[in-house]
Amino acid sequence: MKKNRILITCQLLFFCLTVGLIIISGITGCSDEPTTGPLIPQSRSLLAIAGSSTLTLYDLEMNTILDGHLGLGNAPNWIESNAEHLYVINSMSNDICVFRYTEESIDFDGIFDLGLAYNRNPYAAAWLDQEKLAITNLRENTVSVYNTLTNTVEQTWPVGTSPEGILVKDDFCYVIATGYDFSNYEYHYGKLYKLSRTTGEMVDSIPLGYNPQFIASDLDDRLYITCTGNYDDIVGRIHVIEVSAFRLYGILELSEGYPGRLEIAPDGSLYIAAGGWASEENEYGVVLHWIPFANSPVEEIYVGLGATDIAIQDRTDGYSVFVACSEDNCIYEIRDSEVYSVIPLEESPYDVHIWNSYIPDE
């Protein structure tokens, strides 16, 4: 891959996102209410795929895309779910779309404000409990507590500069402050903040690498954080945090790609979406696969161009890694470190999420 050209592309992409976030401050809301399919599910295991304006659902048992699309807000950026509902956070319209699994179809429940008046630009989310989501606000330097029963923001917690990734583990909420300076469009070293899960009170913080963005947790005592670097002379890294001692456990330096969203597989290995862009004459996108502290090198798995997000499905015979390849308009499925299938789409995918839905008893 032509590394020097990738650097320029990644800088331009982040710059364009930043400009978009500033421009959106003048927008007063979603221009159109999302429209409903119909989407008729055949099973309860679905892959949710957010494009630039629509939600597509892929049936993981039937291996088929559900007919129809569901409209979204402006700049959908993150997907979460519980058994009955799917939630899509729209960063630029500062709202959240809610969809519900029923006996006959996937229904649109509504679109709800997350802070348009404050231009919060909600970014990522994690469950605090069965009812409440904690949502980072990139432009406001806060975390919102969103009640899914009332569809309202109940609390706002202050955190560090330009927060993105968030994770809830045991009694605490961990928030990544990227340190990005929107006034000068500059990357900086970031921090990991440890908050009380119930009150949002700041418990502790620890410094991180350059431009930290996303976070995942293994089943033991470690957190994994992707630091993209500055897309120039500061390389991408994975910072590993020991949870119990809340200290830096180790750093993995990367020689290929720029680490973005990541997931931990059932076997404990780490998969990381690492870009790869057509405009810079790259021929493929990259997913990085690493078995932590097993004395094994980082494996590069080549997928479609523009690898932006990852979702992992646990199966009885192993697991599947689904990769959103935004520039090739498709989803790549990886099994045993090899491409197993490719799912073509009508719209560029940016976010993917496994939704194991069910119909609750009356």
Contacts in CASP RR format, 6 or more apart in sequence:
PFRMAT RR
TARGET T0000
AUTHOR 0000-0000-0000
METHOD contacts of the structure
MODEL  1
MKKNRILITCQLLFFCLTVGLIIISGITGCSDEPTTGPLIPQSRSLLAIA
GSSTLTLYDLEMNTILDGHLGLGNAPNWIESNAEHLYVINSMSNDICVFR
YTEESIDFDGIFDLGLAYNRNPYAAAWLDQEKLAITNLRENTVSVYNTLT
NTVEQTWPVGTSPEGILVKDDFCYVIATGYDFSNYEYHYGKLYKLSRTTG
EMVDSIPLGYNPQFIASDLDDRLYITCTGNYDDIVGRIHVIEVSAFRLYG
ILELSEGYPGRLEIAPDGSLYIAAGGWASEENEYGVVLHWIPFANSPVEE
IYVGLGATDIAIQDRTDGYSVFVACSEDNCIYEIRDSEVYSVIPLEESPY
DVHIWNSYIPDE
1 256 0 8 1.000
1 257 0 8 1.000
1 276 0 8 1.000
1 282 0 8 1.000
1 283 0 8 1.000
1 284 0 8 1.000
1 286 0 8 1.000
2 280 0 8 1.000
2 281 0 8 1.000
2 282 0 8 1.000
5 280 0 8 1.000
5 281 0 8 1.000
5 282 0 8 1.000
6 231 0 8 1.000
6 257 0 8 1.000
6 258 0 8 1.000
6 276 0 8 1.000
6 277 0 8 1.000
6 280 0 8 1.000
6 282 0 8 1.000
7 231 0 8 1.000
7 232 0 8 1.000
8 231 0 8 1.000
8 280 0 8 1.000
9 277 0 8 1.000
9 279 0 8 1.000
9 280 0 8 1.000
10 228 0 8 1.000
10 231 0 8 1.000
10 258 0 8 1.000
10 277 0 8 1.000
11 230 0 8 1.000
11 231 0 8 1.000
11 232 0 8 1.000
13 277 0 8 1.000
14 231 0 8 1.000
15 185 0 8 1.000
18 180 0 8 1.000
18 182 0 8 1.000
18 185 0 8 1.000
20 92 0 8 1.000
21 91 0 8 1.000
21 92 0 8 1.000
21 121 0 8 1.000
21 138 0 8 1.000
21 139 0 8 1.000
21 182 0 8 1.000
22 182 0 8 1.000
24 74 0 8 1.000
24 75 0 8 1.000
24 92 0 8 1.000
24 93 0 8 1.000
24 94 0 8 1.000
24 119 0 8 1.000
24 121 0 8 1.000
25 119 0 8 1.000
26 119 0 8 1.000
27 74 0 8 1.000
27 92 0 8 1.000
27 93 0 8 1.000
27 116 0 8 1.000
28 116 0 8 1.000
29 74 0 8 1.000
29 93 0 8 1.000
29 94 0 8 1.000
29 95 0 8 1.000
29 116 0 8 1.000
30 73 0 8 1.000
30 74 0 8 1.000
30 90 0 8 1.000
30 93 0 8 1.000
30 95 0 8 1.000
30 111 0 8 1.000
31 74 0 8 1.000
33 110 0 8 1.000
33 111 0 8 1.000
34 70 0 8 1.000
34 71 0 8 1.000
34 72 0 8 1.000
34 73 0 8 1.000
34 97 0 8 1.000
34 108 0 8 1.000
34 110 0 8 1.000
34 111 0 8 1.000
35 70 0 8 1.000
35 71 0 8 1.000
35 108 0 8 1.000
36 70 0 8 1.000
36 105 0 8 1.000
36 106 0 8 1.000
36 107 0 8 1.000
36 108 0 8 1.000
37 67 0 8 1.000
37 68 0 8 1.000
37 69 0 8 1.000
37 70 0 8 1.000
37 105 0 8 1.000
37 106 0 8 1.000
38 67 0 8 1.000
38 68 0 8 1.000
38 105 0 8 1.000
39 57 0 8 1.000
39 66 0 8 1.000
39 67 0 8 1.000
39 68 0 8 1.000
39 69 0 8 1.000
39 70 0 8 1.000
39 105 0 8 1.000
39 106 0 8 1.000
40 66 0 8 1.000
40 67 0 8 1.000
40 104 0 8 1.000
40 105 0 8 1.000
41 57 0 8 1.000
41 59 0 8 1.000
41 66 0 8 1.000
41 101 0 8 1.000
41 105 0 8 1.000
41 106 0 8 1.000
41 357 0 8 1.000
42 59 0 8 1.000
42 61 0 8 1.000
42 62 0 8 1.000
42 64 0 8 1.000
42 66 0 8 1.000
43 59 0 8 1.000
43 60 0 8 1.000
43 61 0 8 1.000
43 62 0 8 1.000
44 101 0 8 1.000
44 356 0 8 1.000
44 357 0 8 1.000
44 358 0 8 1.000
44 359 0 8 1.000
45 59 0 8 1.000
45 60 0 8 1.000
45 61 0 8 1.000
45 313 0 8 1.000
45 354 0 8 1.000
45 355 0 8 1.000
45 356 0 8 1.000
45 357 0 8 1.000
46 57 0 8 1.000
46 58 0 8 1.000
46 59 0 8 1.000
46 60 0 8 1.000
46 66 0 8 1.000
46 354 0 8 1.000
46 355 0 8 1.000
46 356 0 8 1.000
46 357 0 8 1.000
47 57 0 8 1.000
47 58 0 8 1.000
47 60 0 8 1.000
47 311 0 8 1.000
47 313 0 8 1.000
47 322 0 8 1.000
47 331 0 8 1.000
47 352 0 8 1.000
47 353 0 8 1.000
47 354 0 8 1.000
47 355 0 8 1.000
48 55 0 8 1.000
48 56 0 8 1.000
48 57 0 8 1.000
48 79 0 8 1.000
48 81 0 8 1.000
48 86 0 8 1.000
48 88 0 8 1.000
48 352 0 8 1.000
48 353 0 8 1.000
48 354 0 8 1.000
48 355 0 8 1.000
49 55 0 8 1.000
49 56 0 8 1.000
49 57 0 8 1.000
49 58 0 8 1.000
49 324 0 8 1.000
49 331 0 8 1.000
49 345 0 8 1.000
49 349 0 8 1.000
49 351 0 8 1.000
49 352 0 8 1.000
50 72 0 8 1.000
50 76 0 8 1.000
50 77 0 8 1.000
50 79 0 8 1.000
50 88 0 8 1.000
50 349 0 8 1.000
50 350 0 8 1.000
50 351 0 8 1.000
50 352 0 8 1.000
50 353 0 8 1.000
51 72 0 8 1.000
51 76 0 8 1.000
51 347 0 8 1.000
51 348 0 8 1.000
51 349 0 8 1.000
51 350 0 8 1.000
51 351 0 8 1.000
52 75 0 8 1.000
52 76 0 8 1.000
52 347 0 8 1.000
52 348 0 8 1.000
52 350 0 8 1.000
53 71 0 8 1.000
53 72 0 8 1.000
53 73 0 8 1.000
53 76 0 8 1.000
53 347 0 8 1.000
54 69 0 8 1.000
54 70 0 8 1.000
54 71 0 8 1.000
54 72 0 8 1.000
54 347 0 8 1.000
55 69 0 8 1.000
55 70 0 8 1.000
55 71 0 8 1.000
55 72 0 8 1.000
55 76 0 8 1.000
55 86 0 8 1.000
55 88 0 8 1.000
55 97 0 8 1.000
55 99 0 8 1.000
56 65 0 8 1.000
56 66 0 8 1.000
56 69 0 8 1.000
56 345 0 8 1.000
56 346 0 8 1.000
56 347 0 8 1.000
56 349 0 8 1.000
57 65 0 8 1.000
57 66 0 8 1.000
57 70 0 8 1.000
57 106 0 8 1.000
57 355 0 8 1.000
58 64 0 8 1.000
58 65 0 8 1.000
58 66 0 8 1.000
58 331 0 8 1.000
58 343 0 8 1.000
59 65 0 8 1.000
59 66 0 8 1.000
60 313 0 8 1.000
60 354 0 8 1.000
65 343 0 8 1.000
65 345 0 8 1.000
66 106 0 8 1.000
70 97 0 8 1.000
70 99 0 8 1.000
70 106 0 8 1.000
70 108 0 8 1.000
71 97 0 8 1.000
71 108 0 8 1.000
72 88 0 8 1.000
72 90 0 8 1.000
72 97 0 8 1.000
73 88 0 8 1.000
73 90 0 8 1.000
73 93 0 8 1.000
73 95 0 8 1.000
73 97 0 8 1.000
73 111 0 8 1.000
74 90 0 8 1.000
74 91 0 8 1.000
74 92 0 8 1.000
74 93 0 8 1.000
75 90 0 8 1.000
75 91 0 8 1.000
75 92 0 8 1.000
75 93 0 8 1.000
76 88 0 8 1.000
76 89 0 8 1.000
76 90 0 8 1.000
76 91 0 8 1.000
76 97 0 8 1.000
76 350 0 8 1.000
76 351 0 8 1.000
77 89 0 8 1.000
77 90 0 8 1.000
77 91 0 8 1.000
77 122 0 8 1.000
77 123 0 8 1.000
77 124 0 8 1.000
77 350 0 8 1.000
77 351 0 8 1.000
78 88 0 8 1.000
78 89 0 8 1.000
78 91 0 8 1.000
78 122 0 8 1.000
78 123 0 8 1.000
78 124 0 8 1.000
78 125 0 8 1.000
78 351 0 8 1.000
79 86 0 8 1.000
79 87 0 8 1.000
79 88 0 8 1.000
79 89 0 8 1.000
79 351 0 8 1.000
79 352 0 8 1.000
79 353 0 8 1.000
80 86 0 8 1.000
80 87 0 8 1.000
80 89 0 8 1.000
80 125 0 8 1.000
80 126 0 8 1.000
80 127 0 8 1.000
80 133 0 8 1.000
80 353 0 8 1.000
81 87 0 8 1.000
81 353 0 8 1.000
81 355 0 8 1.000
81 356 0 8 1.000
81 357 0 8 1.000
82 127 0 8 1.000
82 130 0 8 1.000
82 148 0 8 1.000
83 101 0 8 1.000
83 356 0 8 1.000
83 357 0 8 1.000
83 358 0 8 1.000
83 360 0 8 1.000
84 100 0 8 1.000
84 101 0 8 1.000
84 357 0 8 1.000
84 358 0 8 1.000
84 359 0 8 1.000
84 360 0 8 1.000
85 98 0 8 1.000
85 99 0 8 1.000
85 100 0 8 1.000
85 101 0 8 1.000
85 109 0 8 1.000
85 148 0 8 1.000
86 98 0 8 1.000
86 99 0 8 1.000
86 100 0 8 1.000
86 101 0 8 1.000
86 106 0 8 1.000
86 353 0 8 1.000
86 355 0 8 1.000
86 357 0 8 1.000
87 96 0 8 1.000
87 97 0 8 1.000
87 98 0 8 1.000
87 99 0 8 1.000
87 125 0 8 1.000
87 133 0 8 1.000
87 148 0 8 1.000
88 96 0 8 1.000
88 97 0 8 1.000
88 99 0 8 1.000
88 351 0 8 1.000
89 96 0 8 1.000
89 114 0 8 1.000
89 122 0 8 1.000
89 123 0 8 1.000
89 124 0 8 1.000
89 125 0 8 1.000
89 135 0 8 1.000
90 96 0 8 1.000
90 97 0 8 1.000
90 122 0 8 1.000
91 121 0 8 1.000
91 122 0 8 1.000
91 123 0 8 1.000
91 138 0 8 1.000
92 121 0 8 1.000
93 116 0 8 1.000
94 113 0 8 1.000
94 114 0 8 1.000
94 115 0 8 1.000
94 116 0 8 1.000
94 118 0 8 1.000
94 119 0 8 1.000
94 120 0 8 1.000
94 121 0 8 1.000
94 122 0 8 1.000
95 111 0 8 1.000
95 112 0 8 1.000
95 113 0 8 1.000
95 114 0 8 1.000
95 115 0 8 1.000
95 116 0 8 1.000
96 111 0 8 1.000
96 112 0 8 1.000
96 114 0 8 1.000
96 122 0 8 1.000
96 146 0 8 1.000
96 151 0 8 1.000
97 108 0 8 1.000
97 110 0 8 1.000
97 111 0 8 1.000
98 108 0 8 1.000
98 109 0 8 1.000
98 110 0 8 1.000
98 111 0 8 1.000
98 112 0 8 1.000
98 148 0 8 1.000
98 151 0 8 1.000
99 106 0 8 1.000
99 107 0 8 1.000
99 108 0 8 1.000
99 109 0 8 1.000
100 106 0 8 1.000
100 107 0 8 1.000
100 108 0 8 1.000
100 109 0 8 1.000
101 355 0 8 1.000
101 357 0 8 1.000
101 358 0 8 1.000
101 359 0 8 1.000
102 359 0 8 1.000
103 359 0 8 1.000
110 151 0 8 1.000
112 151 0 8 1.000
112 152 0 8 1.000
113 153 0 8 1.000
114 120 0 8 1.000
114 122 0 8 1.000
114 135 0 8 1.000
114 144 0 8 1.000
114 146 0 8 1.000
114 153 0 8 1.000
115 122 0 8 1.000
115 144 0 8 1.000
115 153 0 8 1.000
118 137 0 8 1.000
118 140 0 8 1.000
119 139 0 8 1.000
119 140 0 8 1.000
120 137 0 8 1.000
120 138 0 8 1.000
120 139 0 8 1.000
120 140 0 8 1.000
120 142 0 8 1.000
120 144 0 8 1.000
121 137 0 8 1.000
121 138 0 8 1.000
121 139 0 8 1.000
121 140 0 8 1.000
122 135 0 8 1.000
122 136 0 8 1.000
122 137 0 8 1.000
122 138 0 8 1.000
122 144 0 8 1.000
123 135 0 8 1.000
123 136 0 8 1.000
123 137 0 8 1.000
123 138 0 8 1.000
123 163 0 8 1.000
123 164 0 8 1.000
123 165 0 8 1.000
124 135 0 8 1.000
124 136 0 8 1.000
124 164 0 8 1.000
124 165 0 8 1.000
124 166 0 8 1.000
124 214 0 8 1.000
125 133 0 8 1.000
125 134 0 8 1.000
125 135 0 8 1.000
125 136 0 8 1.000
125 146 0 8 1.000
125 166 0 8 1.000
126 133 0 8 1.000
126 134 0 8 1.000
126 166 0 8 1.000
126 167 0 8 1.000
126 168 0 8 1.000
126 173 0 8 1.000
127 133 0 8 1.000
127 134 0 8 1.000
127 168 0 8 1.000
128 134 0 8 1.000
128 145 0 8 1.000
128 168 0 8 1.000
128 173 0 8 1.000
128 197 0 8 1.000
131 147 0 8 1.000
131 148 0 8 1.000
131 149 0 8 1.000
132 145 0 8 1.000
132 146 0 8 1.000
132 147 0 8 1.000
132 148 0 8 1.000
132 154 0 8 1.000
133 145 0 8 1.000
133 146 0 8 1.000
133 148 0 8 1.000
134 143 0 8 1.000
134 144 0 8 1.000
134 145 0 8 1.000
134 146 0 8 1.000
134 166 0 8 1.000
134 168 0 8 1.000
134 173 0 8 1.000
135 143 0 8 1.000
135 144 0 8 1.000
135 145 0 8 1.000
135 146 0 8 1.000
135 166 0 8 1.000
136 142 0 8 1.000
136 143 0 8 1.000
136 159 0 8 1.000
136 163 0 8 1.000
136 164 0 8 1.000
136 165 0 8 1.000
136 166 0 8 1.000
136 175 0 8 1.000
137 143 0 8 1.000
137 144 0 8 1.000
137 156 0 8 1.000
137 163 0 8 1.000
138 162 0 8 1.000
138 163 0 8 1.000
138 164 0 8 1.000
139 162 0 8 1.000
139 182 0 8 1.000
140 156 0 8 1.000
141 158 0 8 1.000
141 159 0 8 1.000
141 160 0 8 1.000
141 161 0 8 1.000
141 162 0 8 1.000
141 163 0 8 1.000
141 177 0 8 1.000
142 156 0 8 1.000
142 157 0 8 1.000
142 158 0 8 1.000
142 159 0 8 1.000
142 163 0 8 1.000
143 156 0 8 1.000
143 157 0 8 1.000
143 159 0 8 1.000
143 163 0 8 1.000
143 166 0 8 1.000
143 173 0 8 1.000
143 175 0 8 1.000
143 195 0 8 1.000
143 200 0 8 1.000
144 153 0 8 1.000
144 155 0 8 1.000
144 156 0 8 1.000
144 157 0 8 1.000
145 153 0 8 1.000
145 154 0 8 1.000
145 155 0 8 1.000
145 156 0 8 1.000
145 157 0 8 1.000
146 152 0 8 1.000
146 153 0 8 1.000
146 154 0 8 1.000
147 153 0 8 1.000
147 154 0 8 1.000
155 200 0 8 1.000
157 195 0 8 1.000
157 200 0 8 1.000
159 175 0 8 1.000
159 177 0 8 1.000
159 193 0 8 1.000
159 195 0 8 1.000
159 202 0 8 1.000
160 175 0 8 1.000
160 177 0 8 1.000
160 179 0 8 1.000
160 191 0 8 1.000
160 193 0 8 1.000
161 177 0 8 1.000
161 178 0 8 1.000
161 179 0 8 1.000
161 180 0 8 1.000
161 181 0 8 1.000
161 188 0 8 1.000
161 190 0 8 1.000
162 177 0 8 1.000
162 178 0 8 1.000
162 179 0 8 1.000
162 180 0 8 1.000
162 181 0 8 1.000
162 182 0 8 1.000
163 175 0 8 1.000
163 176 0 8 1.000
163 177 0 8 1.000
163 178 0 8 1.000
163 193 0 8 1.000
164 176 0 8 1.000
164 178 0 8 1.000
164 212 0 8 1.000
164 213 0 8 1.000
164 214 0 8 1.000
165 175 0 8 1.000
165 176 0 8 1.000
165 213 0 8 1.000
165 214 0 8 1.000
165 215 0 8 1.000
166 173 0 8 1.000
166 174 0 8 1.000
166 175 0 8 1.000
166 176 0 8 1.000
166 215 0 8 1.000
167 173 0 8 1.000
167 174 0 8 1.000
167 215 0 8 1.000
167 216 0 8 1.000
167 217 0 8 1.000
167 223 0 8 1.000
168 174 0 8 1.000
168 197 0 8 1.000
169 217 0 8 1.000
169 223 0 8 1.000
169 243 0 8 1.000
170 197 0 8 1.000
170 243 0 8 1.000
171 196 0 8 1.000
171 197 0 8 1.000
171 198 0 8 1.000
172 194 0 8 1.000
172 195 0 8 1.000
172 196 0 8 1.000
172 197 0 8 1.000
172 203 0 8 1.000
173 194 0 8 1.000
173 195 0 8 1.000
173 196 0 8 1.000
173 197 0 8 1.000
173 200 0 8 1.000
174 192 0 8 1.000
174 193 0 8 1.000
174 194 0 8 1.000
174 195 0 8 1.000
174 215 0 8 1.000
174 223 0 8 1.000
175 192 0 8 1.000
175 193 0 8 1.000
175 195 0 8 1.000
176 190 0 8 1.000
176 191 0 8 1.000
176 192 0 8 1.000
176 193 0 8 1.000
176 208 0 8 1.000
176 212 0 8 1.000
176 213 0 8 1.000
176 214 0 8 1.000
176 215 0 8 1.000
176 225 0 8 1.000
177 190 0 8 1.000
177 191 0 8 1.000
177 192 0 8 1.000
177 193 0 8 1.000
177 212 0 8 1.000
178 187 0 8 1.000
178 188 0 8 1.000
178 190 0 8 1.000
178 211 0 8 1.000
178 212 0 8 1.000
178 213 0 8 1.000
179 187 0 8 1.000
179 188 0 8 1.000
179 189 0 8 1.000
179 190 0 8 1.000
179 191 0 8 1.000
179 211 0 8 1.000
180 186 0 8 1.000
180 187 0 8 1.000
180 188 0 8 1.000
180 211 0 8 1.000
181 187 0 8 1.000
181 188 0 8 1.000
187 210 0 8 1.000
187 211 0 8 1.000
187 229 0 8 1.000
187 230 0 8 1.000
188 210 0 8 1.000
188 211 0 8 1.000
189 207 0 8 1.000
189 208 0 8 1.000
189 209 0 8 1.000
189 210 0 8 1.000
190 207 0 8 1.000
190 208 0 8 1.000
190 209 0 8 1.000
190 210 0 8 1.000
190 211 0 8 1.000
190 212 0 8 1.000
191 205 0 8 1.000
191 206 0 8 1.000
191 207 0 8 1.000
191 208 0 8 1.000
192 205 0 8 1.000
192 206 0 8 1.000
192 208 0 8 1.000
192 212 0 8 1.000
192 215 0 8 1.000
192 223 0 8 1.000
192 225 0 8 1.000
192 241 0 8 1.000
193 202 0 8 1.000
193 204 0 8 1.000
193 205 0 8 1.000
194 202 0 8 1.000
194 203 0 8 1.000
194 204 0 8 1.000
194 205 0 8 1.000
194 206 0 8 1.000
194 246 0 8 1.000
195 201 0 8 1.000
195 202 0 8 1.000
195 203 0 8 1.000
196 203 0 8 1.000
204 246 0 8 1.000
206 241 0 8 1.000
206 246 0 8 1.000
206 247 0 8 1.000
206 248 0 8 1.000
208 225 0 8 1.000
208 227 0 8 1.000
208 239 0 8 1.000
209 227 0 8 1.000
209 229 0 8 1.000
209 237 0 8 1.000
209 239 0 8 1.000
210 227 0 8 1.000
210 228 0 8 1.000
210 229 0 8 1.000
210 230 0 8 1.000
210 234 0 8 1.000
210 236 0 8 1.000
210 237 0 8 1.000
211 227 0 8 1.000
211 228 0 8 1.000
211 229 0 8 1.000
211 230 0 8 1.000
212 225 0 8 1.000
212 226 0 8 1.000
212 227 0 8 1.000
212 228 0 8 1.000
212 239 0 8 1.000
213 226 0 8 1.000
213 227 0 8 1.000
213 228 0 8 1.000
213 260 0 8 1.000
213 261 0 8 1.000
214 225 0 8 1.000
214 226 0 8 1.000
214 260 0 8 1.000
214 261 0 8 1.000
214 262 0 8 1.000
215 223 0 8 1.000
215 224 0 8 1.000
215 225 0 8 1.000
215 226 0 8 1.000
216 223 0 8 1.000
216 224 0 8 1.000
216 262 0 8 1.000
216 263 0 8 1.000
216 264 0 8 1.000
216 270 0 8 1.000
217 223 0 8 1.000
217 224 0 8 1.000
217 243 0 8 1.000
217 264 0 8 1.000
218 224 0 8 1.000
218 264 0 8 1.000
218 268 0 8 1.000
218 292 0 8 1.000
219 264 0 8 1.000
219 268 0 8 1.000
221 242 0 8 1.000
221 243 0 8 1.000
221 244 0 8 1.000
222 240 0 8 1.000
222 241 0 8 1.000
222 242 0 8 1.000
222 243 0 8 1.000
222 249 0 8 1.000
222 292 0 8 1.000
223 240 0 8 1.000
223 241 0 8 1.000
223 243 0 8 1.000
224 238 0 8 1.000
224 239 0 8 1.000
224 240 0 8 1.000
224 241 0 8 1.000
224 262 0 8 1.000
224 264 0 8 1.000
224 270 0 8 1.000
224 292 0 8 1.000
225 238 0 8 1.000
225 239 0 8 1.000
225 240 0 8 1.000
225 241 0 8 1.000
226 236 0 8 1.000
226 237 0 8 1.000
226 238 0 8 1.000
226 259 0 8 1.000
226 260 0 8 1.000
226 261 0 8 1.000
226 262 0 8 1.000
226 272 0 8 1.000
227 236 0 8 1.000
227 237 0 8 1.000
227 238 0 8 1.000
227 239 0 8 1.000
227 259 0 8 1.000
228 236 0 8 1.000
228 258 0 8 1.000
228 259 0 8 1.000
228 260 0 8 1.000
229 235 0 8 1.000
229 236 0 8 1.000
229 237 0 8 1.000
229 258 0 8 1.000
231 258 0 8 1.000
235 253 0 8 1.000
235 254 0 8 1.000
235 255 0 8 1.000
236 253 0 8 1.000
236 254 0 8 1.000
236 257 0 8 1.000
236 258 0 8 1.000
236 259 0 8 1.000
237 251 0 8 1.000
237 252 0 8 1.000
237 253 0 8 1.000
237 254 0 8 1.000
237 259 0 8 1.000
238 251 0 8 1.000
238 252 0 8 1.000
238 254 0 8 1.000
238 259 0 8 1.000
238 270 0 8 1.000
238 272 0 8 1.000
238 290 0 8 1.000
239 248 0 8 1.000
239 250 0 8 1.000
239 251 0 8 1.000
240 248 0 8 1.000
240 249 0 8 1.000
240 250 0 8 1.000
240 251 0 8 1.000
240 252 0 8 1.000
240 292 0 8 1.000
241 247 0 8 1.000
241 248 0 8 1.000
241 249 0 8 1.000
242 248 0 8 1.000
242 249 0 8 1.000
252 290 0 8 1.000
252 298 0 8 1.000
254 274 0 8 1.000
254 288 0 8 1.000
254 298 0 8 1.000
255 298 0 8 1.000
256 274 0 8 1.000
256 286 0 8 1.000
256 288 0 8 1.000
256 298 0 8 1.000
256 300 0 8 1.000
257 274 0 8 1.000
257 275 0 8 1.000
257 276 0 8 1.000
257 286 0 8 1.000
257 288 0 8 1.000
258 274 0 8 1.000
258 275 0 8 1.000
259 272 0 8 1.000
259 273 0 8 1.000
259 274 0 8 1.000
259 288 0 8 1.000
260 272 0 8 1.000
260 273 0 8 1.000
260 274 0 8 1.000
260 275 0 8 1.000
261 272 0 8 1.000
261 273 0 8 1.000
261 308 0 8 1.000
261 309 0 8 1.000
261 310 0 8 1.000
262 270 0 8 1.000
262 271 0 8 1.000
262 272 0 8 1.000
262 273 0 8 1.000
262 310 0 8 1.000
263 270 0 8 1.000
263 271 0 8 1.000
263 310 0 8 1.000
263 311 0 8 1.000
263 312 0 8 1.000
263 321 0 8 1.000
264 270 0 8 1.000
264 312 0 8 1.000
265 271 0 8 1.000
265 312 0 8 1.000
265 319 0 8 1.000
265 321 0 8 1.000
266 312 0 8 1.000
266 314 0 8 1.000
266 318 0 8 1.000
266 319 0 8 1.000
267 319 0 8 1.000
268 291 0 8 1.000
268 292 0 8 1.000
269 289 0 8 1.000
269 290 0 8 1.000
269 291 0 8 1.000
269 292 0 8 1.000
270 288 0 8 1.000
270 289 0 8 1.000
270 290 0 8 1.000
270 291 0 8 1.000
270 292 0 8 1.000
271 287 0 8 1.000
271 288 0 8 1.000
271 289 0 8 1.000
271 310 0 8 1.000
271 312 0 8 1.000
271 321 0 8 1.000
271 334 0 8 1.000
272 287 0 8 1.000
272 288 0 8 1.000
272 289 0 8 1.000
272 290 0 8 1.000
272 310 0 8 1.000
273 287 0 8 1.000
273 307 0 8 1.000
273 308 0 8 1.000
273 309 0 8 1.000
273 310 0 8 1.000
273 323 0 8 1.000
273 324 0 8 1.000
274 285 0 8 1.000
274 286 0 8 1.000
274 287 0 8 1.000
274 288 0 8 1.000
274 307 0 8 1.000
275 285 0 8 1.000
275 286 0 8 1.000
275 305 0 8 1.000
275 306 0 8 1.000
275 307 0 8 1.000
275 308 0 8 1.000
276 282 0 8 1.000
276 284 0 8 1.000
276 285 0 8 1.000
276 286 0 8 1.000
276 305 0 8 1.000
276 306 0 8 1.000
276 307 0 8 1.000
276 327 0 8 1.000
277 305 0 8 1.000
277 306 0 8 1.000
277 327 0 8 1.000
278 305 0 8 1.000
278 306 0 8 1.000
278 327 0 8 1.000
282 305 0 8 1.000
283 305 0 8 1.000
284 302 0 8 1.000
284 303 0 8 1.000
284 304 0 8 1.000
284 305 0 8 1.000
285 302 0 8 1.000
285 303 0 8 1.000
285 304 0 8 1.000
285 305 0 8 1.000
285 306 0 8 1.000
285 307 0 8 1.000
285 325 0 8 1.000
286 300 0 8 1.000
286 301 0 8 1.000
286 302 0 8 1.000
286 303 0 8 1.000
286 307 0 8 1.000
287 300 0 8 1.000
287 301 0 8 1.000
287 302 0 8 1.000
287 303 0 8 1.000
287 307 0 8 1.000
287 310 0 8 1.000
287 321 0 8 1.000
287 323 0 8 1.000
287 332 0 8 1.000
287 334 0 8 1.000
288 298 0 8 1.000
288 299 0 8 1.000
288 300 0 8 1.000
288 301 0 8 1.000
289 298 0 8 1.000
289 299 0 8 1.000
289 300 0 8 1.000
289 301 0 8 1.000
289 337 0 8 1.000
290 296 0 8 1.000
290 298 0 8 1.000
290 299 0 8 1.000
299 337 0 8 1.000
301 334 0 8 1.000
301 337 0 8 1.000
301 338 0 8 1.000
301 339 0 8 1.000
302 339 0 8 1.000
303 323 0 8 1.000
303 325 0 8 1.000
303 332 0 8 1.000
303 334 0 8 1.000
303 339 0 8 1.000
304 323 0 8 1.000
304 325 0 8 1.000
304 327 0 8 1.000
304 328 0 8 1.000
304 330 0 8 1.000
304 332 0 8 1.000
305 325 0 8 1.000
305 326 0 8 1.000
305 327 0 8 1.000
305 328 0 8 1.000
306 325 0 8 1.000
306 326 0 8 1.000
306 327 0 8 1.000
306 328 0 8 1.000
307 323 0 8 1.000
307 324 0 8 1.000
307 325 0 8 1.000
307 326 0 8 1.000
307 332 0 8 1.000
308 324 0 8 1.000
308 325 0 8 1.000
308 326 0 8 1.000
308 349 0 8 1.000
308 350 0 8 1.000
308 351 0 8 1.000
309 323 0 8 1.000
309 324 0 8 1.000
309 349 0 8 1.000
309 350 0 8 1.000
309 351 0 8 1.000
309 352 0 8 1.000
310 321 0 8 1.000
310 322 0 8 1.000
310 323 0 8 1.000
310 324 0 8 1.000
310 352 0 8 1.000
311 321 0 8 1.000
311 322 0 8 1.000
311 352 0 8 1.000
311 353 0 8 1.000
311 354 0 8 1.000
312 319 0 8 1.000
312 320 0 8 1.000
312 321 0 8 1.000
312 322 0 8 1.000
312 354 0 8 1.000
313 319 0 8 1.000
313 320 0 8 1.000
313 322 0 8 1.000
313 354 0 8 1.000
318 335 0 8 1.000
319 335 0 8 1.000
320 333 0 8 1.000
320 334 0 8 1.000
320 335 0 8 1.000
320 340 0 8 1.000
321 333 0 8 1.000
321 334 0 8 1.000
321 335 0 8 1.000
322 331 0 8 1.000
322 332 0 8 1.000
322 333 0 8 1.000
322 334 0 8 1.000
322 352 0 8 1.000
322 354 0 8 1.000
323 331 0 8 1.000
323 332 0 8 1.000
323 333 0 8 1.000
323 334 0 8 1.000
323 352 0 8 1.000
324 331 0 8 1.000
324 349 0 8 1.000
324 350 0 8 1.000
324 351 0 8 1.000
324 352 0 8 1.000
325 331 0 8 1.000
325 332 0 8 1.000
325 349 0 8 1.000
326 348 0 8 1.000
326 349 0 8 1.000
326 350 0 8 1.000
327 348 0 8 1.000
329 344 0 8 1.000
329 345 0 8 1.000
329 346 0 8 1.000
329 347 0 8 1.000
329 348 0 8 1.000
329 349 0 8 1.000
330 342 0 8 1.000
330 343 0 8 1.000
330 344 0 8 1.000
330 345 0 8 1.000
330 349 0 8 1.000
331 342 0 8 1.000
331 343 0 8 1.000
331 345 0 8 1.000
331 349 0 8 1.000
331 352 0 8 1.000
332 339 0 8 1.000
332 341 0 8 1.000
332 342 0 8 1.000
332 343 0 8 1.000
333 339 0 8 1.000
333 340 0 8 1.000
333 341 0 8 1.000
333 342 0 8 1.000
333 343 0 8 1.000
334 340 0 8 1.000
END
